Amino acid sequence: MAGQKIILTGILAGLLLMATGTAAPPAGTPDGEEMTPAIIDYSQWIDANHMLMFVSNEGILASDEDDVFGYTYGLFYPFSGVEHILDGTQTTSVMYATGLWMGGIDAVTGDTLVCIAEYSSEYVPGPAIGGTYPSDAYTNPDYRVYKLYADSMGGNPNAGYLNWPVAQGAPLDDQDQPLLYGWQTLWTVFTDFDPNRHLNNAGYTDPLGIEVQQTVLGFADELHRDMVFVKYKIINRGTRTLNGAYFSLWADPDVGSSWDDNVGCDSLLSIGYAYNGEDEDGQFGVAAPAVGWVLLQGPAVPG
């Protein structure tokens, strides 16, 4: 992964097979509050196909960091309307938090470099400018999460459509209009250039020098029922050549009650999953669902 080389990690799908949860970060995990930028956006979510999932501009998904609904977790399932979260009738969750992790080896120094997003994030909002993070990354509200709806495009434009951040790298369709996938599309961009953000004990290395353009999308049909999709476009904006680069979604799944979950994977299907480990769950009872992550497309490097 050399400087300016673009890597598309393709689409990662979170598939709800049936579920819910509650948890907390493990003791001793730094929360990163001392380095939290002033402009961190947790105000947007995707609400399609029976789930609501928060989306941020620092690489963290499924976490309600702003306590919008009074819960720290940020993936509600099953979901049919915000009013049901507010009145307490639909507050079950399958995920406490999830986020993008990346690692690579500096081809010159041999150093292993990583950037992570979990309970705290080492990413900075905004695109790379001049080989680093933007000078106003901590103050500019334009580096937020932008949302498009199928019914709020050109004929009924919403704020996301009217302010679509093309200058930041947001994609356009063949009509030079904001690119909408499916029923809802959320887009944002962030980098890992600020060394002062690399403080998490699981990371804590020098920056890789990457820019991440994140697209979250969902459909409103039975074929894509209980699914949400995440697409990452990752660009090496730094001066390092990175060998052996890896990308992954870290996750803290909680299927109903958080203390009785099991996890597994199927390497042939490229899926990881979590499910209730007891016959009866404290929140779902005897009908507990499961949650999974499916890799639909791996890295694709343009020629």
Secondary structure, DSSP 8 states (H G I E B T S, - for coil): --TT-EEEEEEEEEEESS--B-----TT----GGG--S-----EEEEETTEEEEE-SSSEESB-TT-SSS-SB-EESS-S-HHHHHTTSS--EEEEEEEEEEEEEETTT--EEEE-BSSSB--EES--BTTB--TTTTT-TTSS-EEEETTSSTTS--HHHHT--GGGT--B-TTSSB---BSEEEEEEEE---GGG---TT--S----EEEEEEEEE--SSTTTTEEEEEEEEEE-SS--EEEEEEEEEEEE--BSGGGEEEEEETTTTEEEEEESSSSBTTTBT---EEEEEE----B---
